[in-house]
Amino acid sequence: MSAARRRATTRLLTVVALGALVLTGCGESGKEPADPTTPVAATPDPTTPDPQASTSKSPWAATKQFVTIDKAWTEGGVTRLSVRPAQKEVNTQFDTWEITPGTGPFTTVTMTEDARILLTTPVRDEDAAGAGKAEPLPASQAEFVTLLKRLDPTVSAGIGYDLSFDGSGQVTRVQSLYRP
């Protein structure tokens, strides 16, 4: 194969890989950084009050966090999650995410009553009718707790979640990242 053909093939594969990233929805309504390899940390939501001005006890109030979840349970009608910050980076070789779990203690956070939950494989069942494994599908809080408890701990430790918090530090949205 000539050098010109190799360069053309490399360019074509690069365009296809970037197109696949865009089409699979790796970002969330344009709020992800322009460089997909940049780890995502706390990103304040501009529509909510400044978290520094809040009297809330939660350091994550009005932010988005990328975390791993150790466990989930319902207590007194409130769903709680034991979470720890993590980092995600795009793995262009396999068109997926590399999850780097954080270290340190887990923190317990609560979910709002109407929190939206979107799950991909391996958290949700693989046999969802008409849906791909990477397609996030909605789930109830009760389903989410049950599915998390069913996961093998070694698998669960490598799954990352995007969480959105309201101004009082409660989780309003959970979305799992696809892991093949």
Secondary structure, DSSP 8 states (H G I E B T S, - for coil): --HHHHHHHHHHHHHHHHHHHHHTT-SSTT-S-SSTTS-------TTS--TTT---S-TTTT-EEEEEEEEEEEETTEEEEEEEEEEEEEETTTTEEEEEE--S--EEEEEEEEEEEEE-TTTS-TT-TT--TTS-EEE-HHHHHHHHHHS-HHHHTT--EEEEE-TTS-EEEEEE----
